[in-house]
């Protein structure tokens, strides 16, 4: 039954995929749909149930907006944990390294499909529960970049840029019950434990997004320049413009994180800002 549904999704998506010029996406259309549904369930059902049971005070007595923010971070944490592991298995695929622009491998396609489904959920959630335009831009940019990757186009870089999610793990832990929210509610804001987690967050964010991200962006633009005459203008705009936008957002959020961390430990704590942090891996601290 399930296999029949998955096969039907692939067959229904094939004509659309061919028309859009992203033929590989039909082979993974079912994975994309399942990924979107999975993270929607985590956000709307699994996280509320588990969080309420484990943290009846911190989560149970919070307002609707705070609980939604919490649930977003849980879904984001689950995605980051899964995608880092899967992307790591695709780092040494010869066919991708030999042709960084158009090389393809089914394993990379599977990883990109999961990411695409997640970013569909992420984009929808960022719009429905709007808090900052940067989150919307980030979600839509990532969705376009990974969706068009099924052309195929630059899956070599696609799996590598997913390592940005390593910083998301620390960010989501910081914002959910295990650290930031739990420590704030128990009067431990500014504690050594929270400081250590904050330092780990800053270090990983700077390392994987600002440093590793800058190197990958440079390599990407070198590759893009080499195949510039082989791709259409929309691809140049989406990938070139999207890459620049995401790098700018990384540095913008990094600056905000540094300022917030300094304020948390050297200034007056602002619990309201903590409570209303957004998910999607890039949030105010």
N, C-alpha and C positions, 0 to 999 in steps of 0.2 A: 504493500500500500504506500508506504513512505517513499520507496524507491520509484514507484510509478509517478508520484507527485513531483519528485525531484527531476525525473526525466521529462515530464511535461513542462516544467518551468524552463528547462534548457531548450526544449523544442520551440516553445512560444517566444523565447527571447532571441532565437537565432536570426529571424528576419530583421528585427530591429537592430541587432548587433552588426549585421552585414551592411545595413543602410547607413549606420553611423560610422562605419569603418573601424569598429573595435571588435573584430570577429572572435577573438579569444574569450571575450566576456561571456558568451553563451555557454561555454564549457564549464563555467563556474557560477552561472546565474543562481543556481540552487544554493550554493555556499554563501553567496552574498545575501540572499533572502534569509537563510537560516541564521547568519551572523547578525543581521539587523534584528530579527525576532529574538534571538538569544539575549542581546544586550538590552533590548526593550523589557524583557522579562526580568532580567537582573535589576534594572532600574525601578520598575514599577511593582514587582512582586517579591523577588528574592531578597533584595536588600532591606526593604521595609520589615519583612518578617524576621530576618536574622538580627538586624540592628535593634529592633524593639525587644527581642528576647535577651540579647547580650547587654544592651545598654538602656534599660527601661527608664532611667532618669534623664541621661544626656540626650537620648533620641526620643523617647516616649513623650517627654514633656516639652519638646521643642515645637516651634510653630511649623506650619505647613511648608513655608518657603525654606526654612532651615532643613527640614527633613528631606525635601526634594534635592537641595544642594548636597546633602550627605549621600543620598542615593546615587546621584550623578557621579560622585567621587568613587563610590564603590564599583559602579559599572566601569568607570575609567581605569580603576586599579586592576580589575579582572582582565580587561582588554590588554593593558600594558604587560601584565604578567604573561599572558598567553602569547602575545605577538612577539615579545622579545625572544622567548624560547624558540618559536617557529622561525623567526627571521634569522636567528643565529645558525640554524641548520642550512641556510641558503647562502652563506657567505663565501663558500668555496666551490661554487658550481662553475665548472669550466666554460660551459656554453654562454654564461652571462659575462664572464670576464673576457672572453675572446671577442665578444661583440657587445660592448657596454650600451650601445644605443638601441639595437634591435634584437639582441639575444633573448632567448626564451627558455623557460624550463617549467614543467608542471608544478614542481614544489613551490617555486616562486609565485606562480599563478594562484595557488591555494592560499598562500600567506597574504597576497595582495587582495584576494577576494574577501578574506576575513576583515582586513583593514577597511576595505570599501564599504562593507556592511556596517561596520562600526561608525564610519564617518557619515553614513546616511543618518544613522541614529543621532550622532553628535550634532549634525547640522540642523536637523529637525528640532532637537531639544534646545539648541542655542537660540533658535528663532522663537519657539513657543514660550520659553522662560527666559526672555531676553534680559541680560544684565549689562553686556558690554559688546560693542560692535566688533571688537577684536576677536571675540570668540566665534562670532558668525563668520567673519572673513576666514578665520583659521579652518573651521569645519568645512566650509564650501570649497576652499582652495585645496585642502587635502582630498576631498571627495573627487574633485575634477582631476587632480594629479594621479590618484590611484585608479580612478575609473578609466581614464584614457590610457593607463598603463597596459590595458588589454589589447592595444592595437596590434602587436605589442610595441611598447616604447619604454626604454630605460628601466626595466625591472631590476637591473643590476643596482641602480641607485635607490630604487623604491624600497628594497629590503634593508638597505643600509640606513636610510633616513628614518626607518622605524625604530632605530636604536635611540632616537630622541626620547622614546617612551620610557627609557631607563630613569630619567629624571621625574617622569610622571608617577612612578612607583612611590618615590619619596614624598612627592607633593601630595598625593592622595592619602598616604599614611599620615602625613602631617595634618591633613584636614579632616580625616575621619576619626572615629572613636578611639583608635588605639593611641593617638598622641595628642594633637592639637585640641580637638574638641573635648576629649576625655580630661586632659590636663587642665584646660580652662575651667571646666565644670567642677573640678576637684580642688581648685585654687592653686594649681601648680604652674600657672603661666609664668614663664621666665625661669623655669627650673633647669637644672643641668641636662636632664633627659631631653627636654624640648630644645635646648641650645644645640645639643649634639645632633638631633634630627634636623634642625634648621641648617646647621653647617653641612650636613650630608646632602641636604636638598640643594643648597647653593652650589656646592662643589660639583655634584652630578649635573645640575642644570647648565652650569658654565662649561663643564667638560664636554658633555655630549651634544649640547645644542649650540653653544657659542663657538667652541674650538673645533670639535669633530664636525659640527654642522658647517662651519666655514670652509673646512678642508673639502668636505663632500660637495659643497656648492661650487667651489673652484673647479674641482675635477669634473663636475657635471657640466659647467659652462664650457670647459675645454671640449668635452664630448659633443655638446650641443653645437658649438662652432664648427666642428668637423662634419656634421651632418645637416647643417643649416639649409642647404639647397635640396635636401631630400624630404623635408617635412613641411607641412602647411603652416601658414601664419597663426592660426588658432593654437597650434601646439607650442609655437614660440612664445605666444602671449601667456598661455596657461602655465607652462613649465618655467619659462624665464621670469615672468612677472610674479608667479606664485612663489617661486624660490626666493626672490628678493623680499616679497611681502612677509613670508614666514621668518626669514632671517631678521627683518626689522622688528617683528613681533617678539622674537626671542630676546633680543637686546632690550626692548621696551619692558618686557615682563621681568627680565633679570634686574633691571634698574629698580623697578617697583619692589621686587623681592628684597633687594639689599636695603632699600629705604624702610620697608616694613619690619625687617628683622632688627634693624638698628633701633627703630621706635619701640619694638616689643621689649627689648632688653635695656634700653636706656631712656625710654620715655614712658608715658602713661599708656597702659594697655587699652585697646579699643575693642571690646568684645563684640560690638555690633558688626564691625567689618569682618571679624572672624566668622561670625554666624552666617553672614550672607555671601561667603565666598562661592564662586561658581566652580563647576567641574571642568571636564574636557582636558585636564592636564595642564592648564594654564590659568592660575587663579591668584587672586590677591591674597597675600599672607596676613 
